[in-house]
Every structure is written in structure tokens, then in C-alpha cells.
Amino acid sequence: MSAPPSARTASAPLTPARKARERDVPPQLVHDPHETRLRLLDAAEALFAEHGYKGVSLRTITGKAGVNLAAAHYHFRNKEGLYRAVFERRVGPMNTERDTLLAACVAAEAQTGALDVAAVLDAFIGPSLRVGALPGGETFRRLSGRAAADPSPEVRRVVYELYDPVAMRFVEVLTRACPHLTREDLFWRLACAYGAMMYVRADSGRLQRLLGDDLSMADSAAAMHHLIPMLTAGFALPSLSAPPAEKKKKAK
């Protein structure tokens, strides 16, 4: 005699598909937790890059990822948490490389007695451009370019908290490498360095329109080949803000 349907249901394994049916979630929306997290990160990165932080809802992201809203809240709590995680998975390795290269610059200073400005610039700018060559890097290039101009407090909070520690280390080492420059000089020359780095990283296509599509900012090696010597020369220029008497004193 076979068991009644209720008994068979009670003894049946609680599979993901069954769990989904009990929660009224389509079975195709049920994934392994790790896969779910990756799907959310990939979908969010693409949508944030295209529409910006304010232009995308968490529900739109979960729809693109093919997961339910509860999964997004479970893994990231809210939209800002998801935005932060999108940046963390790219910026974390990038900043680790930056820290390693800056430490090498400081170690070389102990041997030579001087900091190499070109090496310091390379240590900070190089990793930020090379990230674009990694899988998914092109999307992150567009996202980071958009984030740089986004005034949203959520975006500012994420960007500053993730980028500031290594950026402050970079500025500290670069300041030591350029003792002839005032804070005002450093401010404007860093503005040029940041501007060049972020413009290349964003790759808006504007310069290709002016000079031709055969040139590309996606080539990080070519970008570094041209950027670093130009920026190094800029930091080597005499102070433009020091009083005249002080300029003469430093020139002696």
C-alpha cells in the first residue's frame, strides 16, 4: 500500500526547486549562493556603468541577474552595499598592487637616497589602467569614469572610503619625491595627473573622434608609455607658486 500524498511530500528532499515553489519563486531564479552573488555583482556593474547609481533600482538589478530581491538583501543589505561590493572586487586587488609598488619605491629610496618620481607615478597610475584589461574591466572602466563625476553622497562615500588610504600614501610619497614644490604646486600638478589618469580610464571616445579610431585608450601599455614621461616632466618643473626670493634660494 503506497503512502498518502501528504506523507510522500513530507519525506521528499527539500530541493532548491521545491523551496522555490514553497516561496512562490520561479525555480530558474534559484542559484547557488556564490553564483547568486556573482550574478548580482555582474548585473549591477553593467547597469551602474550605463545608468549611474541613481538611475538604477535594486529591483532592476535583481531582474537582470535573474535572482529574487531577498537574495540581494541577504548578500548586500541594500543598493549602496551592492555598489560598494562592485567596487571592492575591482579596487581591492588594484590597491594591493599599488601598495606593493609604492613600498618598492620607498625601499629603493633607502638604497639610493632619493625617490624616483616616475616610479611613484607608475606605481599609482599603472594599476588603475591595467584593471581595464581584466575580464569585465571594460565595464568597470566606464563605471569608474561615471563615478568620478557623480555627486551622489552614496557614491562619494564608497569611492572615498575605498580609494583614500592608498591615495593618501601616494600623495605622501610623491610629496617627499618633490621637495621643491609647494602645496599649491602639488595641488595643481596632482590635478593634472588625476585628470589624465581618469580621462584615459573613462575612454569616452572624444579623442578618437578628433584624431581617428585607429588610436585607443584601452591599450594600457601605450597609455603608460606616453603618460608617465609627460607627468614626470611636469612634476620636475620649478615651483610656480613659491615667492621669487624662495625660488632663487631653491635654485642655488
C-alpha positions as CSV (number, residue, x, y, z in Angstrom):
1,M,0.0,0.0,0.0
2,S,1.5,3.3,-1.0
3,A,2.0,6.2,1.3
4,P,-0.6,9.0,1.1
5,P,0.5,12.1,-0.9
6,S,1.0,14.1,2.3
7,A,3.4,11.5,3.6
8,R,5.3,11.4,0.3
9,T,5.6,15.2,0.3
10,A,6.8,15.3,3.9
11,S,9.5,12.8,3.2
12,A,10.7,14.2,-0.1
13,P,14.0,16.0,-0.1
14,L,13.8,19.8,0.3
15,T,15.4,20.6,-3.1
16,P,16.0,24.2,-4.3
17,A,13.2,23.9,-6.8
18,R,10.8,22.7,-4.0
19,K,12.0,25.6,-1.8
20,A,11.3,28.0,-4.7
21,R,7.8,26.6,-5.2
22,E,7.0,27.0,-1.5
23,R,8.2,30.6,-1.6
24,D,6.4,31.3,-4.9
25,V,9.8,32.0,-6.5
26,P,10.3,30.6,-10.1
27,P,12.8,27.7,-10.0
28,Q,15.0,29.4,-12.6
29,L,15.7,32.2,-10.1
30,V,17.3,29.8,-7.6
31,H,21.1,29.6,-7.7
32,D,24.0,28.5,-5.7
33,P,24.8,31.4,-3.2
34,H,28.2,32.0,-4.7
35,E,26.7,32.1,-8.2
36,T,23.9,34.4,-7.0
37,R,26.4,36.8,-5.6
38,L,28.4,36.9,-8.8
39,R,25.3,37.4,-10.9
40,L,24.2,40.3,-8.8
41,L,27.7,41.9,-9.0
42,D,27.9,41.5,-12.8
43,A,24.4,42.8,-13.4
44,A,24.9,45.7,-11.0
45,E,28.3,46.7,-12.6
46,A,26.8,46.8,-16.1
47,L,23.7,48.7,-15.0
48,F,25.5,51.2,-12.8
49,A,28.0,51.8,-15.6
50,E,25.2,52.5,-18.1
51,H,22.8,54.5,-15.9
52,G,24.7,55.6,-12.8
53,Y,23.8,55.0,-9.2
54,K,20.6,57.0,-9.1
55,G,19.4,55.6,-12.4
56,V,19.1,52.0,-11.3
57,S,16.8,50.4,-8.7
58,L,17.7,47.3,-6.8
59,R,14.7,45.5,-8.3
60,T,16.0,46.3,-11.8
61,I,19.4,44.7,-10.9
62,T,17.8,41.6,-9.5
63,G,15.7,41.3,-12.6
64,K,18.7,41.4,-14.8
65,A,20.6,39.0,-12.6
66,G,17.7,36.6,-12.5
67,V,17.5,36.3,-8.8
68,N,15.0,37.5,-6.2
69,L,15.1,40.7,-4.2
70,A,15.6,38.8,-1.0
71,A,18.9,37.4,-2.3
72,A,20.2,40.9,-2.9
73,H,19.2,42.0,0.6
74,Y,20.8,38.8,2.0
75,H,24.2,39.3,0.3
76,F,24.5,43.2,0.3
77,R,21.8,44.5,2.6
78,N,20.9,47.4,0.2
79,K,21.8,49.1,-3.0
80,E,24.7,51.1,-1.5
81,G,26.1,47.8,-0.1
82,L,25.9,46.3,-3.6
83,Y,27.5,49.3,-5.2
84,R,30.3,49.1,-2.6
85,A,30.8,45.4,-3.3
86,V,31.0,46.1,-7.1
87,F,33.9,48.5,-6.4
88,E,35.6,46.4,-3.8
89,R,36.1,43.4,-6.1
90,R,38.0,45.6,-8.6
91,V,39.6,48.2,-6.4
92,G,40.8,45.8,-3.7
93,P,43.3,43.9,-6.0
94,M,44.2,47.2,-7.7
95,N,45.1,48.9,-4.4
96,T,47.1,45.9,-3.3
97,E,49.2,46.3,-6.4
98,R,49.6,50.0,-5.7
99,D,50.7,49.4,-2.1
100,T,53.2,46.8,-3.2
101,L,54.7,49.1,-5.9
102,L,54.8,52.2,-3.6
103,A,56.6,50.1,-1.0
104,A,59.1,49.1,-3.6
105,C,59.7,52.8,-4.3
106,V,60.3,53.5,-0.7
107,A,62.7,50.5,-0.4
108,A,64.6,51.8,-3.4
109,E,64.9,55.2,-1.7
110,A,66.6,53.6,1.2
111,Q,69.3,52.3,-1.2
112,T,69.7,55.4,-3.5
113,G,68.8,58.2,-1.1
114,A,66.1,59.6,-3.5
115,L,62.7,58.8,-4.6
116,D,62.1,58.2,-8.4
117,V,59.1,60.4,-9.3
118,A,58.4,58.4,-12.5
119,A,58.3,55.1,-10.4
120,V,56.0,56.7,-7.9
121,L,53.6,57.9,-10.6
122,D,53.8,54.5,-12.3
123,A,53.0,52.7,-9.0
124,F,49.8,54.7,-8.6
125,I,48.5,55.1,-12.2
126,G,49.6,51.8,-13.7
127,P,47.3,49.5,-11.7
128,S,44.3,51.8,-12.3
129,L,44.8,51.5,-16.1
130,R,45.7,47.8,-16.2
131,V,42.4,46.9,-14.5
132,G,40.7,47.6,-17.7
133,A,42.4,44.7,-19.4
134,L,41.0,42.2,-16.9
135,P,37.7,40.2,-17.5
136,G,34.9,42.7,-17.0
137,G,37.4,45.5,-16.8
138,E,35.9,47.5,-19.7
139,T,32.6,47.8,-17.9
140,F,34.4,48.9,-14.7
141,R,36.4,51.5,-16.7
142,R,33.1,53.1,-17.7
143,L,31.7,52.7,-14.2
144,S,34.7,54.4,-12.5
145,G,34.6,57.2,-15.1
146,R,31.0,57.8,-14.3
147,A,31.5,57.6,-10.5
148,A,34.3,60.2,-10.7
149,A,31.7,62.8,-11.7
150,D,28.8,61.5,-9.7
151,P,27.9,63.9,-6.8
152,S,25.6,61.4,-5.0
153,P,26.6,61.1,-1.4
154,E,26.4,57.3,-1.5
155,V,28.8,57.3,-4.5
156,R,31.2,59.8,-2.8
157,R,31.2,57.7,0.4
158,V,32.0,54.5,-1.4
159,V,34.7,56.0,-3.6
160,Y,36.4,58.0,-0.9
161,E,36.5,55.2,1.6
162,L,37.9,52.6,-0.8
163,Y,40.4,54.8,-2.7
164,D,41.5,57.2,0.1
165,P,44.0,55.1,2.1
166,V,46.3,54.2,-0.8
167,A,45.8,57.7,-2.4
168,M,47.0,59.4,0.7
169,R,50.0,57.1,0.8
170,F,50.7,58.0,-2.8
171,V,50.5,61.7,-2.1
172,E,52.8,61.4,0.9
173,V,55.5,59.6,-1.1
174,L,55.1,61.9,-4.1
175,T,55.4,65.0,-1.8
176,R,58.7,63.6,-0.4
177,A,59.9,63.0,-4.0
178,C,59.2,66.6,-5.0
179,P,60.7,68.8,-2.1
180,H,61.0,71.8,-4.5
181,L,57.2,72.1,-4.8
182,T,54.8,73.9,-2.5
183,R,51.4,72.5,-1.5
184,E,49.8,74.7,-4.1
185,D,52.2,73.4,-6.8
186,L,51.4,69.8,-5.7
187,F,47.7,70.5,-5.8
188,W,47.6,71.6,-9.4
189,R,50.1,69.1,-10.7
190,L,48.1,66.3,-8.9
191,A,45.0,67.7,-10.6
192,C,46.7,67.2,-13.9
193,A,47.9,63.7,-13.0
194,Y,44.5,62.6,-11.7
195,G,42.8,64.3,-14.7
196,A,45.0,62.4,-17.2
197,M,44.5,59.1,-15.4
198,M,40.8,59.4,-15.1
199,Y,40.3,60.6,-18.7
200,V,42.2,57.7,-20.1
201,R,40.4,55.3,-17.8
202,A,37.0,56.6,-18.8
203,D,37.8,56.4,-22.5
204,S,34.8,58.5,-23.7
205,G,35.8,58.2,-27.4
206,R,36.2,62.0,-27.7
207,L,39.8,62.0,-28.8
208,Q,39.2,59.1,-31.3
209,R,36.5,61.4,-32.9
210,L,39.1,64.2,-33.2
211,L,42.1,62.1,-34.2
212,G,40.9,58.8,-35.6
213,D,39.6,55.5,-34.5
214,D,42.9,53.7,-35.0
215,L,44.0,55.1,-31.6
216,S,42.7,53.5,-28.4
217,M,42.9,54.3,-24.7
218,A,42.2,50.7,-24.0
219,D,45.9,49.9,-24.5
220,S,47.3,50.5,-21.0
221,A,50.9,49.9,-22.0
222,A,50.7,52.6,-24.7
223,A,49.0,54.9,-22.2
224,M,51.7,54.4,-19.6
225,H,54.4,54.9,-22.3
226,H,53.1,58.4,-23.0
227,L,51.6,59.5,-19.7
228,I,54.5,58.8,-17.3
229,P,57.2,60.7,-19.0
230,M,54.9,63.7,-19.6
231,L,53.7,63.8,-16.0
232,T,57.2,63.2,-14.6
233,A,58.4,66.3,-16.6
234,G,55.5,68.3,-15.1
235,F,56.5,67.4,-11.6
236,A,60.1,68.2,-12.3
237,L,59.3,71.8,-13.3
238,P,60.3,74.6,-10.8
239,S,57.7,75.9,-8.4
240,L,55.2,78.3,-9.9
241,S,53.8,79.5,-6.6
242,A,56.9,80.0,-4.3
243,P,57.8,83.7,-3.7
244,P,60.6,84.9,-6.1
245,A,63.2,85.0,-3.3
246,E,62.4,81.5,-2.3
247,K,62.6,80.3,-5.9
248,K,66.1,81.8,-6.2
249,K,67.2,80.2,-3.0
250,K,65.9,76.8,-4.1
251,A,67.6,77.1,-7.5
252,K,71.0,77.6,-5.9
